[in-house]
């Protein structure tokens, strides 16, 4: 199939076939990063704007590297250093970027739905780099890509997502994507960190990490977002690590070849031990590498879809 969407806003709206197309395209782009000259001309002449309203290291740099490896020009805008501080709205910022004849906006925003709002008001491509507690589609795609690369398939796998599910856009995108590709997803966390209706998305729930890890092919360890704990409702850090932390001892009771993932940044000794994060089962740095190929694929596909819809002149 050909990609037809102008934007990538989330995995909830994508079909299984569309997700598989992104993964296949990423696979073809991954080879580029192993070349001596790590560039292809796929987006030559295009301009990609990274518009980030929240702090980011991995995601922003990954999108920047991906765009440059496709030969695009890249502009990075941090909201705290822009006219947003003077009261400019997201839509006005987007329209000004469009007036500068940019082609793609990669946006991270603290409000759920912000990229969708922007996409409705601008004609250029919009890629969601994380919006509130809603979705983080490219993180889930790189997680799924890594799983498929390491285990050869996604369908039929049991994947445990452990940690701060309630505040995690990564968890939501992973549940949508993995479920559509036929994986079984189990979320594991203290009850206060399990959001309502999570089972309706296709995930099972466990409050016992040792039980959840039985038969699991992979565990995706989420960062505990203690900065969001306004009511001091979270468990104590040491208590959380004791009851839910991924340790070497816990892995010894799981499948020998279980894959350990983490979207970063890692809180060592809170959600995962250093032994595990740096151990043989960990694919955390491989996720970072694969993020470049996945984001190259997304940028390429949305730009291609827009080009095909543009009127052609002789």
N, C-alpha and C positions, 0 to 999 in steps of 0.2 A: 504494500500500500504506500501511497504518498502521504506525507504529513500535510495537514490542511489547516491547522490551528495557527492563528496569528500570535497567540500568547501561550505561555506555560504558567498556569496559575495554581495548579494543584493536581494531585493524583486521583482525587475523588471523581473528577470529571472525565478522566481518561479511560479508554477501553484497554483490555488486555493486549490487543493488537498494537495499540499506540505505544504502550509501555515497552513491548517487545521491540518495536521499531527503534525507540530511543536506545535501548540496550545494544541492539545490533549495530547501530550507527556508532555508538561509543566504542564498541569492540574494534571497529575499523579505524577509529581515530587513535586508539591507544598506542598503536605502533609508531605514530608520529613522535611521541615523547622519547622513544628509544633511538631516534636518529641523531646523527651528529649535528645536523641543522634541523631544529625542532619546529619547522614551520611548513604550512601548506597555504595556498592562496585562496582558500574557500571564501573568506570574508574580506578580501582585499577591497579597499575603498569604502568599507562600512565603518561606522562609528558606534561603539558600545559605551554607554554611560552607566557606571556603577553608582546608584543613588542609595546611600545607606543612612537610615535614620537611627540605627542601633549599632553599637560597637561590633566589629567582626574582624577576625584575622584570617582564619582558614577559608571561609566562604568568599570573602571579597578578593583575596589574593588568588584563589583558585579560579574565579571568574575572570580576573585580569589576565592570568597566565593563559587560560583557555582562549580568550579572545585574541591575544597576541599570537598564539600558535596558529590561529586561523587567519593571521595577517590583518586583523582589524585594528583600527585606532581606538584607544581606550582613554576615557576620562573618568576619574574618580571624584565623587562629590560626597563629602561627609556633611550631613545636615547641620551639625552644630557649627560648621564653618561657612554655611551658605545663607541665602536670604530667608530661609526658614526661621532663623532667629529674629528676623524683622517682621514675622507674621505671615509670610507667603504660604499659601496652601499647597498641598501635595499636587492637586490638579493644575494650579497655576505654574508650579515648578515643572511639571511634566510638559505643559504646553510651551513653556519657554525652551525646554530642551528640544522639543519637536521643531520649534521655529529655528533652532540652530542647525537643523537638518541632520540630527543624529538619527540612528536607525533602530537601536535596541536600548531599552532601559532595563537594567537589572536592579530590582528594588527590594530592600529590606526595611520593614516598618513594624513598629510596636503594636499597631492596630490590626486586628484580624479583618481581612477583606480589603485592605488598602491597595494591593496590587490590582485587584479586580476593579475597584473604583477608577484607578488610573487608566486601566485598559479600556474602559468604557468611554474615556474622554480624549484619548490620543490615538492617532493612527499608526504610530510606530509599535514595534514589538515590545511586550512587557513580559519579563521573566521574574517570577516570585522567588526571592532569595530568603524567604522566611517572613511570615506575617503573624504577629501576635502569638496566640496559642493555636492558630489555625492549621497551617501546613508549612512544610519545608521540602518541596518536591524534589529538588536536586540532591539533597542529602539522602533521602530515601532511595532515589534511583542509584546513587553510588553505593549505598549499602547493599541493595539488591544485586547490582552488577558484581560486587565483590563476592557475595554469597555464591552466585552462579559460577563465577570464575574459579572459586576454591572448591566447590562441591559438585560442579557440573550440571546443576539443575536448581530450580526453585520449587517446582511442583512437588508436593508431598513432604517438604521439609517442616520440621517443628522449630520455630523461632521464638525464643523468649525475650521479651522486652522488659527490662527491670529498671525501676527508678521513679523519677518524678513524672509519672504519666500525665497527671492533671495539667501541668503547665507546658507539656512537650508537643510542639508542632512536629518534631521529628517522629514521635511515636505515631501520631495520626497519619502522617504521610506513609510511614512504613506499613501500618495496618492496612490502609487502602491498597497500596501497591502489592504487598505480599499476598493478601487475600485474593486479589484478582488473578494472580499468577499461580494460585493453587497451594500456597503454603498454609500451614496451621500456625496461628499466632496466639501466644499466651502472654498476657501482661501480668507483671508481678510487682507489688508495691504495698506499703501500708494502706489501709482502707481510706484514709484521708486524701491519698494521692491517686485514687482511682476515680476518674470522672464518671458521671452518670451516662448511660447509653453506650458505653464502650463496647458492650457485647453486641449491640445492634450493628456495629461496624464490622463484626466478624471475628472478634478476639474473645478468647476465654480468659478468665480471671483466676489468679492464685495469690494467696497471701503468705505462701511458704516457698521460699526460693529453692530449697533443696528438693522439694516435691516438683516444682516447676521445671527444674533442670533435668529431671529423669527423662531420658530418651530425646533430649533436645539436640538438634544439630548445630544450633548457634544461639548465642546470647548477646543481645545488643544492650549495652550498659549505658543508661542515660545519666547525664549530669544532674546532681541534686541542686535545684535552683533556690538555694537558701536566701538569696537576695529578694525573693518574692514572698518570704514568710512574714508578712506584715502582722499577723495575729499570733505569732510564735506557736503555730499549730504543728509545725514539722517535728518529727522525732529528733532527739539530740544526735549530733553527728556520729559519736562513738556508738550510740545505740543503733543507729541506722546501719553502720558498717557491720556490727555484730550480727544483725538479723537479716540484712539483705546484701551486704558487700560481697563482691565476687573475689574469692580468695583461692589460693592454691589448694587448700583443703577441700573446698567445695567442688572444685574442678575434678579432683581425684574421684569423687563420687558420681561424676557425670560421664558422658561418652568420652572416650580417650581422645578422639579427634574433634571435639566440639570447637567451633569457631567463636572467638571472643572479639566483639566489635565495640566501638565507642565513637560517637560523633565529635567528641571534644568540645571544649577543653576538659581535660581529665582532672578530677579532684582525687588525687592518690590518697589512699587510706580512709576515704569516705565512701566512695561507691565501688572502688576497685583497688586491689593491692598492686604495688609496683611489680611484684613477682609475676602477676598475671598480665598486667599491661605490657610488660616487656618480654613476656614468655613466648614459648613456641606456639601456643594456641592463638595468640593475638594477631589480628590483621589490621590493627588501628592505623599504622602508617601506610599500608596498602590501600586503605580506604581513601586516604589523602591523595595518593597518586592517582587512583581511579576517578577521583572527583574531577580531575582535569579533563579526562576523556569524556566523562558524562556531560560536563558543562560545555565542552566543545560540540558534542552532539546536539544538545538543546539549542545553543546559539545558532548552529548551522541550520537546523530544521525549521525553527521559527522564521529565520531570515529567508529561507527558501520559500516557505509558504507565502510570505508577504510579497516576495518578488513575483511569484506566479500569479498573484492577484492584481499586480500593478498593470495598468494599460501599457501596451508596447507601441512605440512610435518608430517609424522607419527613419 
